[in-house]
């Protein structure tokens, strides 16, 4: 199991979730 790859994967997933929430806030607001 590659720790670095996992870290990058989790960071990318977190970034996608943050952007999705931001887009939702803009749409509701």
CHARMM-style PDB file with segment names, atoms N, HN, CA, C and O in Angstrom:
ATOM      1  N   UNK     1       0.863  -1.203   0.000  1.00  0.00      PROA
ATOM      2  CA  UNK     1       0.000   0.000   0.000  1.00  0.00      PROA
ATOM      3  C   UNK     1       0.885   1.234   0.000  1.00  0.00      PROA
ATOM      4  O   UNK     1       1.729   1.411   0.879  1.00  0.00      PROA
ATOM      5  N   UNK     2       0.681   2.080  -0.993  1.00  0.00      PROA
ATOM      6  HN  UNK     2      -0.004   1.937  -1.707  1.00  0.00      PROA
ATOM      7  CA  UNK     2       1.514   3.273  -1.110  1.00  0.00      PROA
ATOM      8  C   UNK     2       0.898   4.402  -0.284  1.00  0.00      PROA
ATOM      9  O   UNK     2      -0.196   4.880  -0.583  1.00  0.00      PROA
ATOM     10  N   UNK     3       1.619   4.821   0.762  1.00  0.00      PROA
ATOM     11  HN  UNK     3       2.508   4.432   1.005  1.00  0.00      PROA
ATOM     12  CA  UNK     3       1.102   5.870   1.646  1.00  0.00      PROA
ATOM     13  C   UNK     3       0.975   7.196   0.893  1.00  0.00      PROA
ATOM     14  O   UNK     3      -0.001   7.924   1.073  1.00  0.00      PROA
ATOM     15  N   UNK     4       1.962   7.508   0.052  1.00  0.00      PROA
ATOM     16  HN  UNK     4       2.756   6.917  -0.094  1.00  0.00      PROA
ATOM     17  CA  UNK     4       1.945   8.772  -0.677  1.00  0.00      PROA
ATOM     18  C   UNK     4       0.746   8.841  -1.616  1.00  0.00      PROA
ATOM     19  O   UNK     4       0.047   9.852  -1.676  1.00  0.00      PROA
ATOM     20  N   UNK     5       0.518   7.760  -2.343  1.00  0.00      PROA
ATOM     21  HN  UNK     5       1.086   6.938  -2.295  1.00  0.00      PROA
ATOM     22  CA  UNK     5      -0.610   7.725  -3.289  1.00  0.00      PROA
ATOM     23  C   UNK     5      -1.922   7.876  -2.525  1.00  0.00      PROA
ATOM     24  O   UNK     5      -2.830   8.584  -2.961  1.00  0.00      PROA
ATOM     25  N   UNK     6      -2.009   7.198  -1.374  1.00  0.00      PROA
ATOM     26  HN  UNK     6      -1.271   6.623  -1.020  1.00  0.00      PROA
ATOM     27  CA  UNK     6      -3.230   7.285  -0.575  1.00  0.00      PROA
ATOM     28  C   UNK     6      -3.442   8.718  -0.098  1.00  0.00      PROA
ATOM     29  O   UNK     6      -4.563   9.226  -0.118  1.00  0.00      PROA
ATOM     30  N   UNK     7      -2.362   9.365   0.328  1.00  0.00      PROA
ATOM     31  HN  UNK     7      -1.451   8.952   0.344  1.00  0.00      PROA
ATOM     32  CA  UNK     7      -2.456  10.739   0.816  1.00  0.00      PROA
ATOM     33  C   UNK     7      -2.951  11.665  -0.290  1.00  0.00      PROA
ATOM     34  O   UNK     7      -3.828  12.500  -0.068  1.00  0.00      PROA
ATOM     35  N   UNK     8      -2.383  11.507  -1.477  1.00  0.00      PROA
ATOM     36  HN  UNK     8      -1.670  10.829  -1.657  1.00  0.00      PROA
ATOM     37  CA  UNK     8      -2.785  12.348  -2.609  1.00  0.00      PROA
ATOM     38  C   UNK     8      -4.242  12.074  -2.967  1.00  0.00      PROA
ATOM     39  O   UNK     8      -4.998  12.996  -3.275  1.00  0.00      PROA
ATOM     40  N   UNK     9      -4.625  10.813  -2.923  1.00  0.00      PROA
ATOM     41  HN  UNK     9      -4.011  10.064  -2.672  1.00  0.00      PROA
ATOM     42  CA  UNK     9      -6.005  10.442  -3.242  1.00  0.00      PROA
ATOM     43  C   UNK     9      -6.978  11.088  -2.259  1.00  0.00      PROA
ATOM     44  O   UNK     9      -7.993  11.657  -2.661  1.00  0.00      PROA
ATOM     45  N   UNK    10      -6.660  10.995  -0.968  1.00  0.00      PROA
ATOM     46  HN  UNK    10      -5.835  10.532  -0.642  1.00  0.00      PROA
ATOM     47  CA  UNK    10      -7.534  11.572   0.059  1.00  0.00      PROA
ATOM     48  C   UNK    10      -7.593  13.086  -0.074  1.00  0.00      PROA
ATOM     49  O   UNK    10      -8.654  13.687   0.093  1.00  0.00      PROA
ATOM     50  N   UNK    11      -6.442  13.711  -0.379  1.00  0.00      PROA
ATOM     51  HN  UNK    11      -5.580  13.223  -0.515  1.00  0.00      PROA
ATOM     52  CA  UNK    11      -6.407  15.161  -0.524  1.00  0.00      PROA
ATOM     53  C   UNK    11      -7.246  15.598  -1.714  1.00  0.00      PROA
ATOM     54  O   UNK    11      -7.974  16.588  -1.645  1.00  0.00      PROA
ATOM     55  N   UNK    12      -7.136  14.839  -2.822  1.00  0.00      PROA
ATOM     56  HN  UNK    12      -6.544  14.035  -2.878  1.00  0.00      PROA
ATOM     57  CA  UNK    12      -7.919  15.163  -4.015  1.00  0.00      PROA
ATOM     58  C   UNK    12      -9.408  14.994  -3.727  1.00  0.00      PROA
ATOM     59  O   UNK    12     -10.220  15.822  -4.141  1.00  0.00      PROA
ATOM     60  N   UNK    13      -9.766  13.921  -3.017  1.00  0.00      PROA
ATOM     61  HN  UNK    13      -9.106  13.249  -2.681  1.00  0.00      PROA
ATOM     62  CA  UNK    13     -11.168  13.687  -2.684  1.00  0.00      PROA
ATOM     63  C   UNK    13     -11.701  14.804  -1.791  1.00  0.00      PROA
ATOM     64  O   UNK    13     -12.814  15.289  -1.995  1.00  0.00      PROA
ATOM     65  N   UNK    14     -10.906  15.211  -0.804  1.00  0.00      PROA
ATOM     66  HN  UNK    14     -10.002  14.818  -0.639  1.00  0.00      PROA
ATOM     67  CA  UNK    14     -11.314  16.284   0.093  1.00  0.00      PROA
ATOM     68  C   UNK    14     -11.515  17.581  -0.694  1.00  0.00      PROA
ATOM     69  O   UNK    14     -12.475  18.311  -0.448  1.00  0.00      PROA
ATOM     70  N   UNK    15     -10.613  17.870  -1.640  1.00  0.00      PROA
ATOM     71  HN  UNK    15      -9.833  17.277  -1.840  1.00  0.00      PROA
ATOM     72  CA  UNK    15     -10.717  19.080  -2.456  1.00  0.00      PROA
ATOM     73  C   UNK    15     -11.999  19.059  -3.275  1.00  0.00      PROA
ATOM     74  O   UNK    15     -12.687  20.073  -3.392  1.00  0.00      PROA
ATOM     75  N   UNK    16     -12.323  17.884  -3.850  1.00  0.00      PROA
ATOM     76  HN  UNK    16     -11.765  17.060  -3.755  1.00  0.00      PROA
ATOM     77  CA  UNK    16     -13.551  17.749  -4.646  1.00  0.00      PROA
ATOM     78  C   UNK    16     -14.777  17.987  -3.766  1.00  0.00      PROA
ATOM     79  O   UNK    16     -15.716  18.668  -4.180  1.00  0.00      PROA
ATOM     80  N   UNK    17     -14.773  17.431  -2.558  1.00  0.00      PROA
ATOM     81  HN  UNK    17     -14.010  16.878  -2.221  1.00  0.00      PROA
ATOM     82  CA  UNK    17     -15.906  17.608  -1.652  1.00  0.00      PROA
ATOM     83  C   UNK    17     -16.065  19.074  -1.268  1.00  0.00      PROA
ATOM     84  O   UNK    17     -17.182  19.588  -1.218  1.00  0.00      PROA
ATOM     85  N   UNK    18     -14.943  19.751  -0.995  1.00  0.00      PROA
ATOM     86  HN  UNK    18     -14.035  19.333  -1.035  1.00  0.00      PROA
ATOM     87  CA  UNK    18     -14.983  21.168  -0.622  1.00  0.00      PROA
ATOM     88  C   UNK    18     -15.553  21.998  -1.770  1.00  0.00      PROA
ATOM     89  O   UNK    18     -16.402  22.861  -1.548  1.00  0.00      PROA
ATOM     90  N   UNK    19     -15.095  21.744  -2.985  1.00  0.00      PROA
ATOM     91  HN  UNK    19     -14.405  21.043  -3.165  1.00  0.00      PROA
ATOM     92  CA  UNK    19     -15.583  22.495  -4.140  1.00  0.00      PROA
ATOM     93  C   UNK    19     -17.064  22.215  -4.369  1.00  0.00      PROA
ATOM     94  O   UNK    19     -17.813  23.110  -4.761  1.00  0.00      PROA
ATOM     95  N   UNK    20     -17.491  20.971  -4.126  1.00  0.00      PROA
ATOM     96  HN  UNK    20     -16.883  20.244  -3.808  1.00  0.00      PROA
ATOM     97  CA  UNK    20     -18.891  20.612  -4.306  1.00  0.00      PROA
ATOM     98  C   UNK    20     -19.755  21.364  -3.293  1.00  0.00      PROA
ATOM     99  O   UNK    20     -20.814  21.884  -3.644  1.00  0.00      PROA
ATOM    100  N   UNK    21     -19.308  21.423  -2.045  1.00  0.00      PROA
ATOM    101  HN  UNK    21     -18.447  21.000  -1.760  1.00  0.00      PROA
ATOM    102  CA  UNK    21     -20.051  22.155  -1.022  1.00  0.00      PROA
ATOM    103  C   UNK    21     -20.092  23.640  -1.363  1.00  0.00      PROA
ATOM    104  O   UNK    21     -21.128  24.285  -1.199  1.00  0.00      PROA
ATOM    105  N   UNK    22     -18.978  24.183  -1.833  1.00  0.00      PROA
ATOM    106  HN  UNK    22     -18.137  23.659  -1.966  1.00  0.00      PROA
ATOM    107  CA  UNK    22     -18.911  25.597  -2.205  1.00  0.00      PROA
ATOM    108  C   UNK    22     -19.898  25.898  -3.328  1.00  0.00      PROA
ATOM    109  O   UNK    22     -20.592  26.914  -3.288  1.00  0.00      PROA
ATOM    110  N   UNK    23     -19.967  25.020  -4.327  1.00  0.00      PROA
ATOM    111  HN  UNK    23     -19.404  24.194  -4.360  1.00  0.00      PROA
ATOM    112  CA  UNK    23     -20.890  25.202  -5.445  1.00  0.00      PROA
ATOM    113  C   UNK    23     -22.332  25.135  -4.949  1.00  0.00      PROA
ATOM    114  O   UNK    23     -23.189  25.884  -5.417  1.00  0.00      PROA
ATOM    115  N   UNK    24     -22.597  24.237  -4.002  1.00  0.00      PROA
ATOM    116  HN  UNK    24     -21.901  23.628  -3.622  1.00  0.00      PROA
ATOM    117  CA  UNK    24     -23.950  24.110  -3.452  1.00  0.00      PROA
ATOM    118  C   UNK    24     -24.343  25.378  -2.710  1.00  0.00      PROA
ATOM    119  O   UNK    24     -25.473  25.849  -2.837  1.00  0.00      PROA
ATOM    120  N   UNK    25     -23.418  25.931  -1.940  1.00  0.00      PROA
ATOM    121  HN  UNK    25     -22.500  25.549  -1.838  1.00  0.00      PROA
ATOM    122  CA  UNK    25     -23.694  27.169  -1.193  1.00  0.00      PROA
ATOM    123  C   UNK    25     -23.995  28.303  -2.165  1.00  0.00      PROA
ATOM    124  O   UNK    25     -24.928  29.076  -1.948  1.00  0.00      PROA
ATOM    125  N   UNK    26     -23.213  28.407  -3.229  1.00  0.00      PROA
ATOM    126  HN  UNK    26     -22.454  27.780  -3.405  1.00  0.00      PROA
ATOM    127  CA  UNK    26     -23.445  29.473  -4.217  1.00  0.00      PROA
ATOM    128  C   UNK    26     -24.810  29.297  -4.872  1.00  0.00      PROA
ATOM    129  O   UNK    26     -25.510  30.278  -5.125  1.00  0.00      PROA
ATOM    130  N   UNK    27     -25.190  28.053  -5.146  1.00  0.00      PROA
ATOM    131  HN  UNK    27     -24.622  27.257  -4.941  1.00  0.00      PROA
ATOM    132  CA  UNK    27     -26.458  27.778  -5.817  1.00  0.00      PROA
ATOM    133  C   UNK    27     -27.634  28.114  -4.887  1.00  0.00      PROA
ATOM    134  O   UNK    27     -28.640  28.668  -5.330  1.00  0.00      PROA
ATOM    135  N   UNK    28     -27.502  27.778  -3.605  1.00  0.00      PROA
ATOM    136  HN  UNK    28     -26.685  27.328  -3.245  1.00  0.00      PROA
ATOM    137  CA  UNK    28     -28.587  28.053  -2.649  1.00  0.00      PROA
ATOM    138  C   UNK    28     -28.635  29.554  -2.347  1.00  0.00      PROA
ATOM    139  O   UNK    28     -29.706  30.158  -2.286  1.00  0.00      PROA
ATOM    140  N   UNK    29     -27.447  30.138  -2.161  1.00  0.00      PROA
ATOM    141  HN  UNK    29     -26.577  29.648  -2.211  1.00  0.00      PROA
ATOM    142  CA  UNK    29     -27.367  31.559  -1.823  1.00  0.00      PROA
ATOM    143  C   UNK    29     -27.769  32.367  -3.010  1.00  0.00      PROA
ATOM    144  OT1 UNK    29     -27.774  33.596  -2.947  1.00  0.00      PROA
TER     145      UNK     29
END
